[in-house]
Amino acid sequence: MHELSLLKKGSAGRVVRIHGTDSISMRLLEMGLTPGVSVKMIGAALLGDPLEIELRGYHLSVRKSEASRVEVAGS
Amino acid sequence: MSTRPFTTVLLGNPNTGKSTLFSALVGMPTRVGNYPGVTVEEKIGRYTHREIPIDLIDLPGTYSLSPKSPDETVTVNVLFGRVPRIPSPDCVVIVADATNLERNLYLASYVLELGLPTVIALTLCDAAEKKWISIDADELSRRLGCAVVPVVATTRQGIATLREMITDAPHFPRRNKINIEQHLAAVDSIHEPAVREAIARYAWIENILDGVVSKHPSTTRSFDEQIDAALTHRLWGTLFFILTMLFVFTSIFWVATPLMELMAFGVDTIGVWLGSILPQGAVRSLVIDGMIAGVGGVVVFLPQIAMLFFFIAMLEGCGYLSRAAFLMDRLLVGVGLSGKSFIPLLSSFACAIPGIMAARTIENRRDRLLTILVAPLMSCSARLPVYLLLTGAFVPNVPVGVLWLRLPAIVLLSMYAVGVIVAATVAFVLSRTVFVGIPQPFVMELPRWRWPQAAVVLQRSYEASVSFLQNAGTLIVAVSIVVWALSNYPFDEQAIEAEISHHRIALKTQLESLRAAGQETSQTAMELTEILAAMETPEGIRAAQKGALQRQSFLGRTGRLIEPLVQPLGWDWRIGCAAIASFPAREVVLGTLGVIYNVGDVDLSKKPGENALVRRLRAATWDGTNRKVFTLPVALSIMVFFALCAQCASTLVIIGRETGSWIWPVITFTYMTTLAWLGAFATYQIGTWFMGA
């Protein structure tokens, strides 16, 4: 298990946990980043942040600081 | 049949083609306005179906119904009928992106729970087809207990059916009680309750969509996917981004500038024509210098606003606006802003007015406000003539020793840098003090590439222009008239004549004393002779009268009154006067300086050496002395002041309108003027110290 932000470009993982229940965590959940869902790392912006991930058939942007709340397991 | 208007709200995630659908259903909105208290644009359009008038309300795009931002609060309040001017909705249309139904149904799960008559419009069905996604709309409708209508807004496919369903919705057999509890029970209890609910809702969605949506992954990459891959590429994507931004802003400059000149020319022509038919006097002055100048000051912004919103709508329509924010986020997040502030701030280099309006694309209220507050610090095109004139006249044209760069170019560049650095500092400080609070998420969808819709693009551009004219236009005209009155009254002909003759005598005495000292060929004497000669010509007399009027007006008196305040900046009271009188717009300062220095109307097209204003400024001395007013440190101090000050009434008016409060323009004016004073003070003091050392 590791943080979502550590996922290598092009590799996929499964969400295990979301830490916290503040507005950022809630937004992540609303966007479908729920435990059990599979995510794929598409890449990062030029300066390495934010990240672009793919889940539930669409692309999502998350900052590294936001992605650190998401724990994934490699698949 | 009742003819009471039937209220229907359009609700959906951002980027679902909601605006396109709105246009397809009603065409142009009949009303664009702001919700009271928060600045969220409301769009209401009316159409008639089966003789029933239907008011369609376009709500801001949102991802859920748990209010976290003012936009979402507005959405929730409208749904519950809590907004005074808007009746409880008779029907809710959920706009759901067919290519991304899973996430779109999350919002739907909340709306369906409300039990209101609901219709789901499946948009972007053509895009879904291209991605080999097929949706069994009838089965989905049966499972959700509400009508589901696939639409392709651009070809109007499904629009007629959607209209039927909206009108029928209240009679549709409702079975909106959705069963989340069953799924909630199945969720692992190690998660927090809020997390469990989200898991349960998505589990419900997965269950609903099982067998309804079928995806057939294509073996070949589609054209759209290839565009996507290029745009998200780290090198090509970034290069494309820079080229796009360059293209957008150079075209605004190249296309809007001639249009602005044309508009200014039109307004001037009307002014000249009115001038020829109105009798000389106060009314003529009010109409031409107050009203017409005010109207001119409003319409001159229109081409820029229309162009900028045209491009924003294009970028948004392509799905590229979010990508631009994504690419620039890291750069701006360090100073407390977000990637979405990038386009508004970049636009502000042309003009802060469209830039501040472009901040509407920032959904987050805190980020929007912060962006609006610092946008006027970007050096707009109105500052350029001030920089150019003063640099050309007072900065020595010498090489600086680095490459081929010369000092004036360095000074000009520094003025732009000063604005950016101060803006970054202000944003950084404000975001950690006044605006400190819950960090705002940057969790947003990065939409796929798609073709923008001409109707939506044109409508967006039209709406922004109309909104500017309606909301700010009248106020800007009113402010111009007030400033006109302050700089033209009190009007006392005797006092004006007295001042002119007093001035003439003072100049003559000065010249006599120079002659007595045998210096009649000195530069100062030559300048004095020239000024005295100019005062005898008819134009010279008119310019002298205009100057005296300005100096004696309320504004002029304020200028004298604040002399102790501007002296530390190296300014005499005339510069103080010009700075105050340029409150309507910065670029006016040159004209005001011209009037105050008795040059009359300044022709800025001439080179600095041949320009009457420049010669007069170079000749200007402190009252009763031979000490020159304009030295290099003074010129720099004026430039820094104008780089940082808020001397632009239109900007302040637009800030008031866009934030829905008059506190923000007051705060903007105060902080910018304070910074401008401090900046000018430091520049003058350090400059003088350098020159002395």
Interface residues (C-beta under 8 A of the other chain):
Chain A: R17 I18 T21 D22 S23 I24 S25 M26 R27 L28 L29 E30 M31 G32 T34 P35 G36 V37 I42 G43 A44 A45 L46 L47 G48 D49 P50 E52 R56 G57 Y58 H59 L60 S61 V62 R63 S65 E66
Chain B: Y63 S64 S66 K68 T99 N100 E102 R103 Y106 D188 H191 E192 A194 V195 A198 I199 Y202 K215 T232 R234 T238 S322 F326 L327 D329 R330 L331 V333 G339 I438 P439 Q440 P441 F442 V443 M444 E445 L446 P447 R448
